[in-house]
Amino acid sequence: MPVRDLLDIQLLEQWLEEFRGLGYLTGSDMRVLEQQDETEVARGLIVVDLSEAATITYLQPIAGSDGRWKATMEARDTTIELTAVGIVNLGNELNVLGALVSFLETKSRELLAAG
């Protein structure tokens, strides 16, 4: 069974809250949004706003995978210019984003193993 079929908004919010509790420092806003789906289950996806790049990133499981996730970054239509501090801060945001994707993959694999 695909991990996507086992996820709902409440579970994603629980996982995101658990991740926040790990203490990663980031300027990114992370939240769960409802995703339109043909099923009656309230599906969601995780959205991360990268503050230093003014870019929205969507996190969701890779279809047909063993619990792996992907990050999709929205296209930008403007150029960004960053100081050295801004670049370091963006790098930190991306490191936290990578940690979040890894966390979600671990949780998804645990969920698949239990199901």
N, C-alpha and C positions, 0 to 999 in steps of 0.2 A: 504494500500500500504506500503511495506517495506521502511524504511527510506533510505536504500541503493539505491533504485531506484530514489530518489530525489537528491542525492549528485553527484556533479561533482568536478573536480580538482579546478576550479575557486572558488566554494563555500567553499571548504575545506581550500584553501589558504586564503580566506577572514576571515574565522573563526579563523584560526591560527594567522593571523595578529592581529585580535581583542583580542585574548588571550594574545599575547605578549604585547599588549598595557596595560594590567592590571598591569604590573610591577613585575611579579614573577621573582625572581633571581634564575638562574640555570646555571650550566655549560653544560647542555645538548644541543645538536644541534637538532632542530625540523624543519621538512620540509615535504612537500607533494610530494609523488612519484606517477607516473602513474601506475595504476594497470591493468593488462591484463584482459579483459572482453570480452564476446561474443557480447556485444552490441556495437553500434556505439558511445555511450556516452563516453567521456573522463573521466573515473572513476579514483579515486585516493585513497590513504590511507596515513595516517600520520605516519611518522617514527621519532622516538626519539632515539638519541644515548646517552646512559648514560655514561658520561665521566669517572666517578669513577669506573665503572664496565666493561668498554669497551664492552658493550652489546648493541645490536640494539633491539628496541622494536617497534612493529607495532601496530597501533591503528586502529580499524575498528568496525563498528556496528555489534552487535550480530544478526545473521540471525533470522528473525521471531520475533524479540523482539519489544518492545514499544519504541524504541529509545535508548536502552542501548548499551554501547560500551564495548569492551574488549581490553586488552593489551596483546600481545603475545611477550614474550621475547625469542630471539634466544638462542639456547643451546650454552654453552661455552665448549671448549675442554681444557682450561687451568685454573689453579687455580689463584685466585686473593688474594692478601694480602693487607690489608688496615691498615693504622695507625688510631689513634682515630680521627684525623681531616678528613681523607678519609672516615671513616664510617659516620661521621656527614654530610659531603658533599653528600655522596650517599643517606643518609636519606632525605636530602633536595631535591635532584633530584627526589626521589620517591614521596615525598609530592607534588612537582610541577606536576609530571606525574599524580598523583591522581586528582589534581585540574583540569588538562587539560581534563581528561576523564569525570569528572563531568561537565565541561563546554560544552564539545561536546554532552553529553547526554541532557543537558538543551536546547541547540540549536536544536538538533534533534527533541526533543518533541515539541518545538515551531514550527518547520517546518512541522511536522506531523499534528499539530492542525490547521495550516493555510491552509494545502493542502486538 
